[in-house]
Amino acid sequence: MTLSSFACDPDRTRGRRHAESAAPTRTEYQRDRDRIVHSTAFRRLVYKTQVFLNHEGDLFRTRLTHSLEVAQLGRSIARSLGLNEDLVEAVALAHDLGHTPFGHAGQEALNECMQGHGGFEHNLQSLRVVDQLEERYPQFDGLNLTFETREGILKHCSRANAQALETVEPGGVGRRFLDRSQPSLEAQLCNLADEIAYNAHDIDDGVRSGLITLEQLQAVPLFGDLCRQTLQEHAHLAGATQGRRLLYEVIRRMLSAQVYDVIDATRSELEKAAPASADAARQQPPLVRFSEDMLQKSVVLKKFLLQNLYRHHQVMQTTGQARQVIRELFEAYKIAPQEMQAGFVARTQAARGIAEETTVVFRVVADYIAGMTDRFASREHERLTGRRLLP
């Protein structure tokens, strides 16, 4: 495939933090993707919550299946826009590596535990995973990914954390949060592919769980309009036994409508901005986007899911227990860091006597907990407290 002039070219990458010889058969971004797929953190995603905790059903999405869906959508759009598919795939597969067990509930609880000690941001944690926490190579910590992949992984970042990143890596991945420039078009595309993926699969999982219904979804324009269109073309899907088939067809049409909308709206923005290079695109406002009509439909859908699924009393009850597990794990390891695995214990011991000892120990505990799967966190909580809050 021929890349557009504004796509990221692996032959012109800003490079890796530690110099390495080029791979003989792969581009730099293909190499990044392969390192991510073989990482420990990537394998753990199969047992990390998306919306429903891992024990609640075998067919609900996990962070791993979500990441695969984001990668598929991202590659499809990238191909149509002449962007670098391999970079999009690498960012998509890595974007949730830093997520805690128990989804956003775990993240929120861990951020509360880390108040006064730097807080916790899952995007920044994903960067920590690929820069520091993976231990696979003799020469360096982390996966030593290219700048462009790391830039895409860091979707959000507070100004304080961006300044801290800039101190250790001047002009690096934290810089754009200080000068208000944009990431690559490939990174922008991953952000939208992420949104498209979770809007669709959260509907699927929500209906499968019984917490939301096809009848409720009729009032959501993005779903309801396509559902009515589907039934006009396939009246037999209105039958009582055809609910799953109807749902799948509407979700398929939703995905297609959003993908084609992004392609058309982004092409229009690119024609107006006419960036001559990937760096020129970074100096523009965001160029990968929905049309205004699709953006408003997406906003309505997200509000519906927030009110009817994410804040459903059954989900809130479970996530409340998950928050308690994270908080109590943090307290237990803070008091007795020797209960963590050996490598993390060694990191806390190395901090003894330095002025920032408490902050360093807290960060080690946060790294340890963030890397857990749902079921390992539940088992550890039971081992340390003698109580089982989650199956």
HUQUIUR-V914551 format. One record per run of one state. SS is the DSSP state (2 for helix, 1 for strand, 0 for the rest). FROM is the first residue (numbers start at 0). LEN is the number of residues. If there is no record, write none. Layout:
# HUQUIUR-V914551
ss;from;len
SS;FROM;LEN
SS;FROM;LEN
This chain:
# HUQUIUR-V914551
ss;from;len
0;0;9
2;9;3
0;12;3
1;15;1
0;16;11
2;27;10
0;37;2
2;39;8
0;47;1
1;48;1
0;49;4
2;53;3
0;56;5
1;61;1
2;62;19
0;81;3
2;84;10
0;94;8
2;102;11
0;113;8
2;121;12
0;133;12
1;145;1
2;146;7
0;153;5
2;158;10
0;168;6
2;174;5
0;179;5
2;184;25
0;209;4
2;213;4
0;217;3
2;220;13
0;233;1
2;234;4
0;238;4
2;242;31
0;273;4
2;277;5
0;282;9
2;291;19
0;310;2
2;312;23
0;335;1
2;336;3
0;339;2
2;341;9
0;350;6
2;356;14
0;370;3
2;373;12
0;385;6
